[in-house]
Amino acid sequence: MTSSDSAQTPAGVPAKAPAKAPAKDPWDLPDVSGLVVGVLGGTGPQGKGLAYRLAQAGQKVIIGSRAADRAQAAAGELGHDVEGADNAETARRSDIVIVAVPWDGHGRTLESLREELAGKLVVDCVNPLGFDKQGAYALRPEEGSAAQQAAALLPDSRVTAAFHHLSAVLLQDAEIAEIDTDVMVLGEDRADVEIVQALAGRIPGMRGIFAGRLRNAHQVESLVANLISVNRRYKAHAGLRLTDV
């Protein structure tokens, strides 16, 4: 034993275990203001509303469609320097890609963009729903959820799930300054989830909250059927707020 060892740990006194690093603050989220966000299905109500809110908050946004001219026309309506392109170009040029396509085209769209989406952070907000005379009801994809289907079809992408419970009507209403709601974010990698949480937080009134891994996405997607029932009964545009968080 050296003299310095002896001074630090006297004979018979056990050495102290190294101090643990303090727990990370769950609200310490990254700066995402410089990331380019692409929205597949950006000409539909949900995608267009998200594109509008994110662009209004200062995010660079590209909306995608199967037809570039349709996307460009929608982008011109939104303003805020939103650009329009076909889905493949939108995926290539974006850092984060939000999937807001109709459920019946979800699998085909993602499969066709596997190469363009490789290495990208993909945010799936699609809700597999059916409708009959009794209203909306949840569908269960073979993979378990739309997000899990996306993960299976995009093995080289980083798939998360978020933005399921937002009212397209409120998102597109320019008279509404804040969207008073929480966004449940699911994913396998905590760093990716935090990026999506931070992106949600760019929209005034919103919070992004970690809500588990992708295996829990089915019940989050399914809850939209309940919100549709709420909205029909109360003539509302209901969202979610999580208490004590």
N, C-alpha and C positions, 0 to 999 in steps of 0.2 A: 504494500500500500504506500502511495506517495504521501508526502507531507500535505499536499493540497487535499487529497482524498480524506485524510485523517481530520483536517480542519472542517470539512463540510459534513462528514458523517462520523461522529465520535464512536469509539468502540461501544458496542452494545446498543446503539441507537439505530433502529431500522431507517433506511433511506425513504424519503417521501416519494410517493408515486407522482409522476409528472402531472401537472394541473391539466384538467380537461379544457378544451377550447369551449368558449361560451356557445350556447345553442344559437343557431342562426335565427334571426328575426324573420318569421314567415312573411312579413310584409315588406321585407327588403328585396325589392324586385328590380330587374335590370332596366336600363334605358333602351327602349325599342324605337325611339323616335326616328332613327335613321334607316329603319328597315323598310323595304318595299313589300307591300301587301298585295297579293293577287286574289281575286274573288272569282272562282269558277261558278258559273250560274249567276253572274253579276247583273244580268238583265232581268232576273226574276225579282219578286217583291223583297224577299229576305236578303238576298245578295246585294241588291241595289241599295237597300236601307243600310246595311252594314258598311258598304263602300262609301255612302254619303257621310255617315257619322264619323268614320275613321279619317276620311279626307278633310272633313270640317275641323277635326282635331289636329290637323297638320301632318297626317301620315301620307306618304306617297302611295297611291292606290292605282292598280290596273284592274279593270273588270274584263272578264273573259266570257266568250260565248262561242258556240259552234261556228257562227258567222261573224267575221271581224267587223263588217259594216254595222251589224246590229249592236255590237258592243260599243263601237265608236259613237253611234247615235245616242245610246244610253249615257255614255260618259259625258257627252256634250250637254245633256240635260242636267247632270249632277254638278258640273262646274268644279271648282276647287282643284283644278289641274288634274282631275281624274283622266286616265287614258283608257282606251278600249282596244282590245286585240282578240284574236282567236284564242281558244283555250290553250293550245300548245305554246304559243308565244307568251301568254300570260304566265304560265307555269315556269317557263325558262327564265323570265326576267324578274321573278319575285323571290324574296327571301322566305316569306311565309305565304302559304296558299290556303285560303279558306274555301272549303267545298260546300257550296250551297245549291247544288243541283237537285232536281226532283228525284225522289227515291227510285222511281222506275227506271231512271237513267244512270243511277249512281255507279253501279258496277261497271257498266260499259264505258262510261266516261273515264273512270280511274284506270281501268285496264289499258285504255288507249293512250294514256298519258304517263305510263310507268317510267319511261325513259326521261321525260321532261321533269318529272317530280322526284327523281332520284336525288338524295341528299337534301331535299327540302323539308322544312317543318310544315306539315300538313295539319290543318285544323278542320275536322269534320263536324258540321252542324246539321247534318241531315237526320230527319225523324221518319223512320219507317212506319207509316200509318195507313190504315184502311178506313173506308167510310161506308156506312149503310144507313138505313132509316133511323137507327138509334143513335147515330152520331159517329164520332171518331173513335177508333180503337187501335191499339198498338199491334204491330206485326213483329215477329221475331225472326230475323234473318238466320240462315243456316249457321253463320259464323258467330251468332249471338247478338250482334248489334251492327248498325251501319259503320261505326268506328272500327269495330273488329274486322268487318269486311274490308274496309279501307286498308287496315294494317296487313291483311292477308294478300291483298292485291298489290300492295306497294312495299315489298320487303326492303327496298333500299331507301325508303323515306322514314321520317320520324313523325309518327301519327299521334295526334292528340284529338280530343273531342271538347267542344265548347260552343257557346252561342245558340243553344237549342231553344231557349224559352223566351226569345225576344219577339215582340210584336212588330211585324213589318210595317203596320200602319203608323205606330209611334216613331219607328226609325226614320221613316220618310217624311214625317211632318216637320217642316221647317219652323213652325211656330213653337215647337217644344224644345226648350233649351237643354234639358237634362232628361236622361232615361233612368228612372228610379228603379234599379233592379240589380241583382247579383247574377253573375255568370259562373256556373259550375264548370270547372276545367278538369279533365281527366287525361291521364297519360302515364306512360311507363318510365319516363325520365323526368326527374324533378326539375332540372334546368329548363327543359322544353316547356313544361307546365308553367313555370314562372314567367317565361317569355310571353305565353298566351295570356296569363293573368295580367301582366303589365300592359299588353295590347288592349285588353278589355278596359283597363283602368284609364286609358287615354280618352275614352268617351265620358263626358261629364255625367255624373250620377251613377256610373257603373263601378262594380268591384268584380274582379276575377278571384275565385276561391277554389283552392284545390279540393277535389271531391273524389279522389281515388284513382285506381288504375282502370285501364280500358275494359277489363272484365265487368266493371260496374256501369258501363255506358248504357246498357239496355234500359235500366229503370229510369235513367235521366232522359233518354230519348222518348220513352213511353209516357213520361209525365206530361208531355205536350198534349196528349189526348185529354187528360184531365183539365188542362188549362183551356182547351177549346170549349169544353163543357161549361166551365166557369164563365168564359167570355160570352157564350151564347145566352146563358141564363141572366147575367147581370149587365149585358150590353157594355162590356168592358174590354180592356186590353191588358189583362193581368200578367204580371211577371212574378219573380220570386225575390224574397229577402230572407237571408239566413240570420237568425238572432244569435247574440252572444258570441259573435266572431269579430 
